[in-house]
Amino acid sequence: MLLSKDGIPEDAKYFQITADNGVVLHVLRTEPSSISLYSINDNVVRSETNGINGGFFWDNQLLSIAVMDGIPVNGSPKEYGSGWFNIKYDRGTIVYDRVTGMVDVQRAASVDDLHMSDATKFWAQGGVSMNLKDESKWYNLAVKEERLPFPDDERLRSAMAYDNLGEIYLVVTSSKCTAGQFRTAIKRNVAVGNLNEAIFLDGDGSSQLLAGNVKLEGDARKVLQMIGVTGERR
C-alpha cells in the first residue's frame, strides 16, 4: 500500500468541513475497492489503520452486519454476533458488489437478505438508514423502524456515504450534534450535488477516526469493528 507524505493511502483523500449549522465533519474519501472491514477490539487510533469505527456492538458481539467476501469479520457465517446479522431489526446496509462495481443501500436483517452478484465477491457494512432523499420520512424510518440510538441527544456521530459515482465517504464529527443535524451537515457539505445515500454508524464515544496525522479517539474506548482504508484490492 502506497502512502502519501501525510500518511494517508494515495487513493484516499482526507478533508475537514465546518457545516453552516456548526457541525465539524472529518471525511475520508476513497474507492469502494480500497475498503476493508476489520474486527479490532481496540480504539481506531491505536489500530494504526486509516479509517473509522464501524457498526453497533455489545461487549464482544457485533450487532451490525460486517462481512468481507462472504466471511463475517467477528466469527463464522450465520453465527450470532459475528457480523452476519443486523441484530433484531432490518437496517440500512451499504453493499459493494465487486463484480458489477456497484454500491447501494439495502435494508436487511442478515447477509442472507442481501443481493449481490457473487456471494464471495462483496463487502457489506450495516448501520441505520439515513434516507437522504426523503425529508418527511427519514426520521421515522431511522428511529421508529431501525431504532437509531439517542437520535435527539447531542453526541459525536459517524456515517458511511457514497456518491453517484460509487465513491465512499467515511464521516466522523469532532463536535456533538443530533442525528438530524449530522444528516443535514452531510447533505449540504459532502459530495455536493453528487451525494447518493448514507447510513448512520455507531456514535458517541465510539466515533473514531485515523487519517494520517489526524486522530479522533472518541472517549478512548475500544470498538469491536472498524472500516479501514487499506488501498486498492479486487
N, C-alpha and C positions, 0 to 999 in steps of 0.2 A: 504494500500500500504506500503510495507516494503522499507525503505531507507537504503542505506549503510551509513557508517560514514561520507562520503563526501557529503551526501545529494542527491545522485542520486538513482533512483529506482534500486533495486537489480537485476532486469532483464535487466538493461541497462548498457552500458559502455561508458565513455567519453574518447576521446584522441585528442591530438593536433599534427598536422604534418606540417612541413615546406617543401613544394614541391621543387624539383630541379629548378623550374622556379621562386621561391621566394614567391609563394602564400602560405599564412598561413591558414591552414584548421583546423576548430574545428568541431569535429564529435561526434554525439550521435548515438550509435548503439543499436538497440533493436528489439524485435519481433513485427511483424505487429499487433498482438493481444493486444499489450500494447499501441498502438497509439490511441489517441482521438483528434478529431478536435473541435476547440472552436471558437466562436466569442468573442473577448475580448475587443476591442476598447481601448487598453492600450498598453504600452510597455511590451514586453515579460518578461523583467527582473522584472518589477513591478507586473506581474501576479502571481508570486510565484509558477508557474508551470514549471517544467523542459520541455524544448522543444525549438522550433524555430518558426520564423514567417512563415506564410502560403502564400497564393496566392495574386494576384493583387487585388487592391481595389481603389475606389474613394469615398471620404467622407464616408458615411455610407453604401455604396453599394459594395458588393463583385463582382469582375469581373471574378473570377475563381471558378470552382466547389469546394465545400467543403461540403460533405454530410456524415452523420453518420447513418447507418442503415435506409436509406430512407428518413431521415429528414435533410434538408439543415440547416447549423448552424446559418444562419442570417435571417431566415424568414420561409415562407411556401413553400411547393413544387410548382414548376413552377412559382414562384414569381421572378420578376426581382431584381437582387442584393442580393438574398437570399443565393447564393452558389449553386443554381441549374444549373447555366449556366457558361460556358466559354464565356463571352460576346464577340460577333462579330466574333469569329474565332473557328475553330476546333483546339483544343490544346491538348498537351500531358497531360494525367491524370493518376496518379497511382491509381489502384484499388486493394483492398484486399477483396477477397471472403472468408467470414468466413466459408462457407460450405465446400469448397474444400481446403482451406488454401493456395490458390494460389495468387501470386502478379503479376501484369503485368501493362504495359503502354498501354492505349487506347487513340487514338485521337478522341475527341468528342467536340461537341458544347454544349451539355446538358446531364444531367443524363439519359434522355430518350434514348440516343445513346449508353449507356454503356451496357456491357454484364456481368452478374453475375448470380449465381445460384438462389438466393433468394433476392428479392428487399428490404427485411428488415434486411438482414444479410451481410452487406458490409460497407466499407468506401471508399471514393474516394476523392483524392486531386488533383486539377488542377494546371497546371503551363504551361511550354513550353518544348517541347520535346528536350532532349539532344542528342538522337540518337547516342549512344556511339559506335556502331558497324559500322558506315558509315562515314569515314573521308571526303569523297568527297561531300556528300550531306547534312551533318548535319546543316551547316551554312545557306544554302538556306531554308531548312525546318524551322529552328528556327526563322530566321529573316524575310524572304520574305513571308512565308506562315503563321507562327504562331505569327509573329510580336513581337518578344522579344524586349523590350525597351532597347535602348542605348547599343547595343552589343559590340561596339568598344571603349566605354569610360572605363576608369579605375574607377571602383566603387566597393563597397562592394557587395558580391554575396551570394546567398543562394540556396540550392538544396535539393532534396529528391532523394535517390538512393536505389537500392535493389540488393542483390546478388543472385546467382543461388540457394541458399537455402531459399530465400524469406526473409532474414533478412533486416531490414530497416536501412538506414544511413541518418541522418539529418545533413547537412553540411552547415556551415557558415564561411565566411572568416573574418579575422580581418585586412587583407591587401587589398588594392584596386587592381583590375585586370580587364581585359577584359573578355567577356564571353568565348572566346576561351582559354585564359589562365586558367580560372577556370575549364573548361571542361577537359583540359589536366591534371591539377593537380589532379582532381578526378580520371581520368582514370589510372593514374600512381601510386596512393597512397592509394586509398580506396578499400578494399576487393580485393587486388591484385591477379589476376589470377582467381577470382571468381565473379567479378562485372558483373551484368547483364545490367541494364538500369537505367536511371535517368531523372529527369525533373528540369529545372530552376524554382525557385520560385521568389517572389518579391525580389528586391535588394536595393542597395544603403542604405539610412538611415533606410529602413525597415528591413535590415539584422540584426537579433537579436537572441540571444541565452541565455538560462539559463540552466546551467548544474551544479547543486550544488553550489559550490563556484565560478564557472566561469560565468562571467556576461558580455555579449556583448550587449550594448543597442543601437547600430547603432548611429543615430543622436539624440536619446532620444525621437523621435516621437512616437505617438500611431499607432499601426497597428490594422486592423479590425479583423484579424483572425490569429490563431496560430495552430501549430501541437504540441500537448502535449504528453509526455511520462509519462503515468499515471499508469503503472503496468498492469499485466495480466488481460484480460477480454475475454469473449467468446460471 
